[in-house]
Amino acid sequence: MESDESGSRIRARTETLLVVDDDPKIHPLIEFHLDGVVERILHAESPVAGLQIARHTKPDVVLLDIDMPRMDGFELCRELKADEDTRDSQVLFLTGESQEHQIARALDSGAADYVTKPFNVVVLQARVRAALRTKRLVDLLRREARIDGLTGLPNRRAFEDALNQQWSQQQRKAENFATVVLDLDHFKSINDEYGHGVGDEVLRCVGTALQASQRAHEVWCRIGGEEFAALLRGVDSEHAVELVERMLAEIKKVQVRAGHGIVSVTASAGIANMSPESSTTEATRLLQIADDALYSAKTAGRACLVSVEVE
């Protein structure tokens, strides 16, 4: 499983192993013996080609020879570990070296394990399976570090990453997008009157409502307390207002039982609309503009939104 760039959607993915070895005879052997152990096997017969393939495909495991021309396995391993896109790939050295100092050097360069040539098939399969298990755990931990534990929405870190990615894309493609900050109204009074347990349930229900209602071009996150944020991709200011009004209406439908009564909630929102003509030079500035618009919505009486065009 893996998440998209926002961390908000999880989809099945194909586990991949990349073999980098300048000996052409080794590749069909690996393909044969790892059939059924890993779903997809890619091949490169040079470190340069291996690095390019790894950066493009982000393999789960890299099976890497040490002794290769132009760039040895140690250098390629360090390159993989230095690159944010490939640093989590589990590197296994496949090597004829048996000297302890070479094995130590392999592990010090960032490898997870090694297999010696000529390899024992059972050992190779076991170590690849172990590397795949480690990669799954790393992926899980990374996802959980970006997910808010209470609502299941992406957290502030995930939102800021998505905002920076969207900002970079806007600089290249000059497309419209909107940054939204949404805050639950009078939420402190819910905690004070009914307790934090009820308050937490309200937040969970709001998170569920946002997840259930968001569309493909929307990324909704919880960025702290009773505050949520969103990126609306490829929408003009009029469309952004329509989308946020829809979310405010969904939040109004939230009802949580507390004792013999029902607790409901409203929300206010601020929208910062970015167009190709906007000249703002920092992604973080958009969040501040949206936050200022939210403050205006609060002072205007709450349960409403304020939309601002970014100059």
N, C-alpha and C positions, 0 to 999 in steps of 0.2 A: 504494500500500500504506500501511497505517497500523497502529499498535499500539493495544491497549486500554489502560485506565488504568494497568495494571501494567507494560506493555511486554512482556508474556510471550507474547502471541499476535498474529500479523500477519495481516491480512485485506485483501482487495481493497477499494478504495474508489472512489467516483465522483468524478472531478475536476470541480470546480464553479467557474464564473465568475459574479460578481454585477455587474450593470450598475446604477449609481446615476446617474440623469440626470432632470431635471425636464422635459425635452423628450420627450413621448410618441412623437414620430416616430422618435427615434433607436433605440428598443428593437427594433422589427421588423427594422431594418437590421442591427443587431448580431447578432440571432438568425440572420438569413439568412447573413451573411458568415462567421460563426464556426461554422456547422454543420459538424461533422466535425473541428474544431480542438479543441474542448472538449466533454466529454460532457454536461454539464448547465449551463444558463444560467438564472439567476434575475434578477428585475427589481425595482427600487424607483424611484419617481418623486420621492422626497424623502430628504434625508439622515437624518431620524429613522427612517423606515421602513428605509432601507438599513442603519443601525446595528443595528436590531433583527434584521433578517434575517441580517446578518453574525454577530452573537453567537450566533444559533441554529444556523446552518448551517456556520460556519467555512469560508468559501469559499477556494479556492486562489488565485484572482485576483479583484481588485475593479477594475472599469473605472469610473472616477469622474470626473464633471464637476466643474469648478471653480466656476462661477458658478451657485449655487443659493440659494433663499431660506432664511432662518432660520439655516442653518448652511452655510457654504461648504465646498468640497471640501477646502481646507487643514485646516479644523477637524475635519472628519470623518476625514481621514487620520490626524491626530494622535490622535483618539479610538481608532481601530482599532489603532494602534501601541502605545497605552498599555494596552490590554486584553490580558491573557495569552491569552485564547481566540482573538484575531484578529491578534495581533502578527506572526505568520508569513505572513499573507495578503499576496500580492504586489499592490501598488497601482499601477495604471497610470492616469494622468490622461488623460482624453479632453477636450480643450479647444480652444476657438477662439483662445486666447491664443497669441501668437507672440513676445511680448517676452521678452528674455532674463531679466530680473529675475523675471518670473512663473514661468518654467520653473525657475529656480534655487530659488525659493520652494517650488515643488511637490516638487522632489527633497529639499530640506532638511526638509520636513515628514514625510518617510519613504517617499515614492514610489520605486518601482523604475525607472520609465520614464514616458514620456508619448507620446500620439499626438494630432496636431493635427487639428482639423476645418476643412474637410471632409477626412475621412480617406482615405488610400490603402489599399485593401483588402489588398494584398499586405503592406504595412508593418504594418497592424493585426494580421493573422494571424501574421506573423513575431514581433512583439513579445509577443503572447499566448503563442505557443509557447515563447519564451525565458523568460517569466515562469513558465510551468508547469514548465519544466526547473529553474529556480531553486528553486521550491517543493519539487519532488521531492528536490533535494539537501539543502535545509534539513530536510525530514522525515527523510531518511536520517541526517544528522548528529545530529539529536535522538535518534533511536532508538539509534544506536550509543553515544551518551553515556550511555544508560541500560541498556546490555547489557554483561554481563561477557564479555570477549573470550575467556576460556579455556573456560567452560562453556556459553556461550550463554544463560544464565539472566539475568533482570533483575538489576541490581546494587544496591548499598546505597541509592543515591540513588532508584532506582525503588521500592525497598521502602519507604523512609521516606515517599515521596509517597503510595503506596498505603495505608500505615498511617494517615496523616493524613486521607486521603479516607474511609477506612472509619470512623475515629473520628468525623468530622463526620456521616457517615450514621447512625452508632449514636446520636448525640445527637438526631437528628431522628426516627428510627424505633424506637429502643430495641430492637435485635435482638442476638442472641448472635453473638459471633465469638471466635476464638482467635488469639493471637500465639504463634508457635513459633520457638525458636532451637535449631538442630541443629548438632552439632560432631562431626567424625570423630575416632574414638579413636586415640590413639598415632600420629597422622599424622606427627609429627616423626621418629619412628623409621623410617618408610618412606622419607622423604627422606634420612635419614642412612645407611641401609643400602643403598638401591637408586639413590639420586640423584634430583634434582629432576625429571628427565624422566619417571621412573616416577610420582613424586608428582603431576605435572601430569596424567598419563594417568588416574590414579585419580580426580582431581577432575573431569576431563572425563566419565568414565564415571558418576560419581555424579550430575553435572548431567544427563546423558542419562536416567538412571534416574528422577530427580525429574520431568523434563519428560514422560517417557513415562507416568508413573503418576498425575500430578496430574489432578484433575477440575475441572469448570467453576467450582466455588466455592473453589478453592485457588489461591494465588499463591505459588510457591516462588522464592526468590532466593538468590544468593550474595552475602553481605555482607562477605566478607573472609577471606583465608587459607583454612582448611578449615572455615569457619563458614558455615552456611546459615540462612535464616529463611523463615517462611511466614505468610500470613494465611489463616485458614480461616473463610469467611463463612457466617453463618446456621447454625452448629452449636453444640450444647450441649457440655458438658465430656466427657460419655461418648462422644459421636460424635467429638470432637476426638482423644481418646486412641486410638480405633480407627483413625482416619486416619493418625496419626503412627506407630503401631505398624506399619501397612502399609508406610509409607515406610522405616522402620528395617529391615523384612524385605527390601525391595527392595535396599537398600544392601548388605545381607549377601550378596546374590547377585553383586555386582560382583567380577570377577576380572580382573586385569591380569598379563600375562606379563612376567616380569623375569628375563632370563638363562634358566636352565633350570628356573625355578620359577614359581609363581603367587602374586601378592599379592592378598589380600582385605582387607576393612576392615569395621569396625562403626562405629556412631554412637550418641551419646547426645543426648537432647533435653529441653528444658524448655518447658512450655506455660503460658501465662497466659490463663485463660478469662474473657472479659468478658460479663456478663449485663446485662439492663435494670436490675437492682438495684445494679450496681456504681457506686461513687461516685468512682472515680479521676478526677482532673481534667486529666490530661495524657496525650497519646498516647504520648510518649516513655517514660512510666513503665511502660507495658505491656511494652516491650522489655526494660527493666531487670528487671521481675518474671520474665519468661521466661528471661532470662540467669541470674538467681539460681536458678531451678528447674533450669536446665542444670547449674549448679555442683553442686547437690545430687545430680543424676543421676551426675555424674562421681565424686563422693565415695562414692556408693553402690555403685560397682563398674563403671560404664560399661556400654555396650550396653543401656541402658534409658532410660526417660523418667520425669520427675516432672511432675505436673499440679497447677496451683495455681489456686484461685478468686480472682479479683480482687475485693477488698471495695469 
